[in-house]
Amino acid sequence: MAQYNYTQADFKSDQEVRWCPGCGDHAILSAVQRALPQVADLTDTPHHLFTFVSGIGCSSRFIYYMRTFGFHSVHGRANAVATGVKTANPALNVWVTTGDGDSLAIGGNHFIHAIRRNVDLNVILFNNEIYGLTKGQYSPTSKLGKITKTSPYGTVEKPFNPGELVIGAKGTFFARSIDMEMPTTQECLVAAARHKGMSVVEVMQNCVIFNDKTHADFAADKATRAERTITLRHGEKMLFGPDRKKGLVFEDMKLKVVTVGKEGYTLDDILTHDAHTKDTTLHVQLAAMKYPEYPVAVGVIREVEEPTVYDREVARQVEEVKAKSPIRCVDDLLRSGETWKVE
């Protein structure tokens, strides 16, 4: 394992961070900058191979605050551009910073097909359930009935759940965190970077201007988060609550919240999290859990191994064509047809 001895400062650019004071993006940026030195060592990635790609939105300013290579693409196209970047240069460690509007609305097709192809990308999905940069329109994750500038009488659409969408698109890695829970975010990011294939880390992020406290029912403070969220780790019991006495069991083909020591339930009855099973049954249900019926699941929910066929096969095809082609460089191409010299 490499030892580059990078620090958080090595990944900070000299640009002024221009997000609203109190915006959850600040915490996500700090978590990424703190995680990357560890990622560099664990994945043997020198600094010059880190590349960030963004679309359009508040989250997409992210690339300017990272001292790495970056590509600010257009609305909804970050995952398509990142696919091209990774396929053209597989050695790069490619990250995508995108929002719920950017990747789940106009960029929805690019998002699900990048997942289906299992391209080796690391996607950080900022979910504030609103369009922030364009000043407060409802997004694909806005709660049913949400009153916004484009839904003055309340939305009439059921929102997307990013986790269900990722797993339904044959995703091999899905994790979730909350902007204020930086250690959990870092843990998820490191796990995502080590995963071979497309990883999606949803961060429940607060927009203080246009959708303040949208996650407050389960993320308001540490006490609330302890009672209303459950942090999942592979191989550990699914326990939560301030005293970790509550847990999840699986009965009648669905999850159920129980209390250890009550109604006959013991610690042995509590489910042990298996993030590596290819069966999606429990992963989908865990990703779909909502307060107040259930705690909201954070941590790595799904992490399964599947071949990154798309990257490999495109590389193979390129090499086959190159081996047969008389054109090996741009100069060969320019001289391949009828040419003449102007005196």
KABELPE-V516907 format. One record per pair of residues at least 6 apart in sequence whose ideal C-beta (glycine too) atoms are under 8 Angstrom apart, sorted by the first residue. I is the first residue (numbers start at 0). J is the second residue. Records with the same first field share a line. If there is no record, write none. Layout:
BEGIN
I->J ; J
END
This chain:
BEGIN
0->40 ; 41 ; 43
1->39 ; 40 ; 43 ; 44
2->40
3->36 ; 39 ; 40 ; 45 ; 46
4->36
5->35 ; 36 ; 39 ; 40 ; 46
6->36
7->29 ; 32 ; 33 ; 36
9->35 ; 36 ; 46 ; 66
10->31 ; 32 ; 35 ; 36 ; 46 ; 49 ; 65 ; 66 ; 67
11->32 ; 64 ; 65 ; 66
12->63 ; 64 ; 65 ; 66
13->66
14->63 ; 64
16->25 ; 28 ; 64
17->60
18->24 ; 25 ; 57 ; 60
19->207 ; 208
20->207
21->205 ; 207
22->57 ; 204 ; 205 ; 206 ; 207
23->125 ; 127 ; 178 ; 179 ; 202 ; 204 ; 205 ; 206
24->57 ; 58 ; 60 ; 61 ; 125 ; 178 ; 204
26->178 ; 179 ; 181 ; 184
27->61 ; 123 ; 125 ; 178 ; 184 ; 202 ; 204
28->61 ; 64
29->181
30->181 ; 184 ; 185 ; 188
31->61 ; 65 ; 94 ; 123 ; 188
32->65
33->181 ; 185
34->184 ; 185 ; 188 ; 189 ; 192
35->49
37->185 ; 189
38->44 ; 92 ; 188 ; 189 ; 192 ; 193
39->45 ; 46 ; 49
41->189 ; 192 ; 193
42->92 ; 192 ; 193
44->92
46->67
47->68
48->90 ; 91 ; 92
49->65 ; 67 ; 68 ; 91 ; 92 ; 94
50->67 ; 68 ; 69 ; 70 ; 84 ; 91 ; 92 ; 93 ; 94
51->61 ; 62 ; 65 ; 67 ; 68 ; 69 ; 70 ; 93 ; 94 ; 95 ; 96
52->62 ; 69 ; 70 ; 72 ; 77 ; 80 ; 81 ; 84 ; 93 ; 94 ; 95 ; 96
53->59 ; 60 ; 61 ; 62 ; 69 ; 70 ; 71 ; 72 ; 77 ; 95 ; 96 ; 97
54->72 ; 73 ; 74 ; 75 ; 76 ; 77 ; 97 ; 98 ; 101 ; 102 ; 106
55->72 ; 73 ; 74 ; 75 ; 101 ; 132
56->74 ; 97 ; 98 ; 100 ; 101 ; 125 ; 130 ; 131 ; 132
57->98 ; 125 ; 131 ; 132 ; 206
58->96 ; 97 ; 98 ; 101 ; 123 ; 125 ; 204
59->71 ; 77 ; 96 ; 97 ; 98 ; 101
61->96
62->69 ; 70 ; 71 ; 96
63->69 ; 71
68->91
70->80 ; 81 ; 84
72->79 ; 80
74->101 ; 105 ; 106
75->101 ; 102 ; 104 ; 105 ; 106 ; 107 ; 109
76->106 ; 109
77->95 ; 96 ; 97 ; 101 ; 102 ; 106 ; 109
78->95 ; 97 ; 102 ; 106 ; 109 ; 110 ; 113 ; 120 ; 122
79->106 ; 109 ; 113
81->93 ; 95 ; 113 ; 118 ; 120
82->109 ; 113 ; 116 ; 118 ; 120
84->91 ; 93
85->91 ; 93 ; 118 ; 119 ; 120 ; 310
86->118 ; 309 ; 310 ; 313 ; 314
89->119 ; 310 ; 314
92->121 ; 192
93->119 ; 120 ; 121
94->120 ; 121 ; 122 ; 123
95->120 ; 121 ; 122 ; 123
96->123 ; 125
97->106 ; 110 ; 122 ; 123 ; 124 ; 125
98->124 ; 125 ; 126 ; 127 ; 131 ; 138
99->124 ; 125 ; 126 ; 127 ; 128 ; 138 ; 139 ; 140 ; 159 ; 161
100->129 ; 130 ; 133 ; 136 ; 138 ; 139
102->109 ; 110 ; 122 ; 124
103->110 ; 138 ; 139 ; 140 ; 159 ; 161 ; 164
104->138 ; 139
107->139
110->122 ; 164 ; 168
111->164 ; 168
112->168
113->120 ; 122 ; 197
114->165 ; 168 ; 169 ; 170 ; 197 ; 199
115->168 ; 169
116->197 ; 308 ; 309
117->169 ; 171 ; 196 ; 197 ; 305 ; 306 ; 307 ; 308 ; 309
118->196 ; 197 ; 307 ; 309 ; 310
119->195 ; 196 ; 197 ; 307 ; 310
120->197 ; 198
121->188 ; 191 ; 192 ; 198 ; 200
122->197 ; 198 ; 199 ; 200
123->188 ; 200 ; 202
124->161 ; 199 ; 200 ; 201 ; 202
125->202 ; 204
126->140 ; 161 ; 201 ; 202 ; 203 ; 204
127->204 ; 205 ; 206 ; 210 ; 213
128->138 ; 140 ; 141 ; 142 ; 145 ; 158 ; 210 ; 213 ; 214
129->135 ; 136 ; 137 ; 138 ; 141 ; 147 ; 206 ; 209 ; 210 ; 213
130->136 ; 137 ; 138 ; 209
131->206 ; 208 ; 209 ; 210
134->148 ; 209
135->147 ; 148 ; 208 ; 209 ; 210
136->147 ; 148 ; 149
137->145 ; 147 ; 149 ; 150 ; 154 ; 156
139->156 ; 158 ; 159
140->158 ; 159 ; 160 ; 161
141->147 ; 150 ; 154 ; 156 ; 158 ; 210
142->154 ; 158 ; 213
143->153 ; 154 ; 155 ; 156 ; 157 ; 158
144->153 ; 154
145->153 ; 154
146->152 ; 153
147->154 ; 209
160->286 ; 287
161->173 ; 199 ; 201
162->173 ; 175 ; 201 ; 283 ; 285 ; 286 ; 287 ; 296 ; 300
163->283 ; 286 ; 287
165->173 ; 199 ; 286 ; 301
166->173 ; 279 ; 282 ; 283 ; 286 ; 301
167->283
170->197 ; 199 ; 301
171->194 ; 196 ; 197 ; 198 ; 301 ; 302 ; 303 ; 304 ; 305
172->190 ; 191 ; 194 ; 196 ; 197 ; 198 ; 199 ; 299 ; 301 ; 302 ; 303
173->198 ; 199 ; 200 ; 201 ; 282 ; 286 ; 299 ; 300 ; 301
174->187 ; 190 ; 191 ; 198 ; 199 ; 200 ; 201 ; 297 ; 298 ; 299 ; 300 ; 302
175->187 ; 200 ; 201 ; 202 ; 203 ; 286 ; 295 ; 296 ; 297 ; 298 ; 300
176->183 ; 184 ; 187 ; 200 ; 201 ; 202 ; 203 ; 297 ; 298
177->183 ; 184 ; 202 ; 203 ; 214 ; 218 ; 224 ; 228 ; 297
178->184 ; 202 ; 203 ; 204 ; 205
179->218
180->224 ; 297
183->230 ; 297 ; 298
184->200 ; 202
186->298 ; 299
187->200 ; 298 ; 299
188->200
190->198 ; 299 ; 302
191->198 ; 199 ; 200
192->198
194->302
195->304 ; 307
196->304 ; 305 ; 307
203->214 ; 218 ; 295
205->211 ; 212 ; 213 ; 214
206->213
212->219
215->223
216->223 ; 227 ; 290 ; 291
217->223 ; 224 ; 227 ; 228 ; 290 ; 294 ; 295
218->224 ; 227 ; 228 ; 295
222->241
225->239 ; 240 ; 241
226->239 ; 240 ; 241 ; 294
227->290 ; 291 ; 294 ; 295
228->239 ; 294 ; 295 ; 296 ; 297
229->237 ; 238 ; 239 ; 247 ; 288 ; 294 ; 295 ; 296 ; 297
230->239 ; 297 ; 298
231->237 ; 272 ; 274 ; 285 ; 296 ; 297 ; 298 ; 299 ; 300
232->272 ; 298 ; 299
233->272 ; 273 ; 274 ; 275 ; 299 ; 302
234->271 ; 272 ; 273
235->271 ; 272
236->246 ; 266 ; 269 ; 270 ; 271 ; 272
237->246 ; 247 ; 269 ; 270 ; 271 ; 272
238->244 ; 245 ; 246 ; 259 ; 269
239->245 ; 246 ; 294
244->258 ; 259 ; 260
245->256 ; 257 ; 258 ; 259 ; 294
246->256 ; 257 ; 258 ; 259 ; 264 ; 266 ; 268 ; 269 ; 270
247->254 ; 255 ; 256 ; 257 ; 269 ; 270
248->254 ; 255 ; 257 ; 264 ; 268 ; 269 ; 270
249->255 ; 270 ; 281
252->280
253->284
254->270 ; 281 ; 284 ; 285 ; 288 ; 293
256->292 ; 293 ; 294
257->264 ; 268 ; 269
258->264
259->265 ; 266 ; 269
270->281
273->281
274->282 ; 299 ; 300 ; 301 ; 302 ; 303
275->302 ; 303 ; 304
276->282 ; 303
277->303
279->301
282->300 ; 301
285->296 ; 300
286->296 ; 300 ; 301
288->294 ; 295 ; 296
289->295
321->327
325->331 ; 335
326->332 ; 335
END
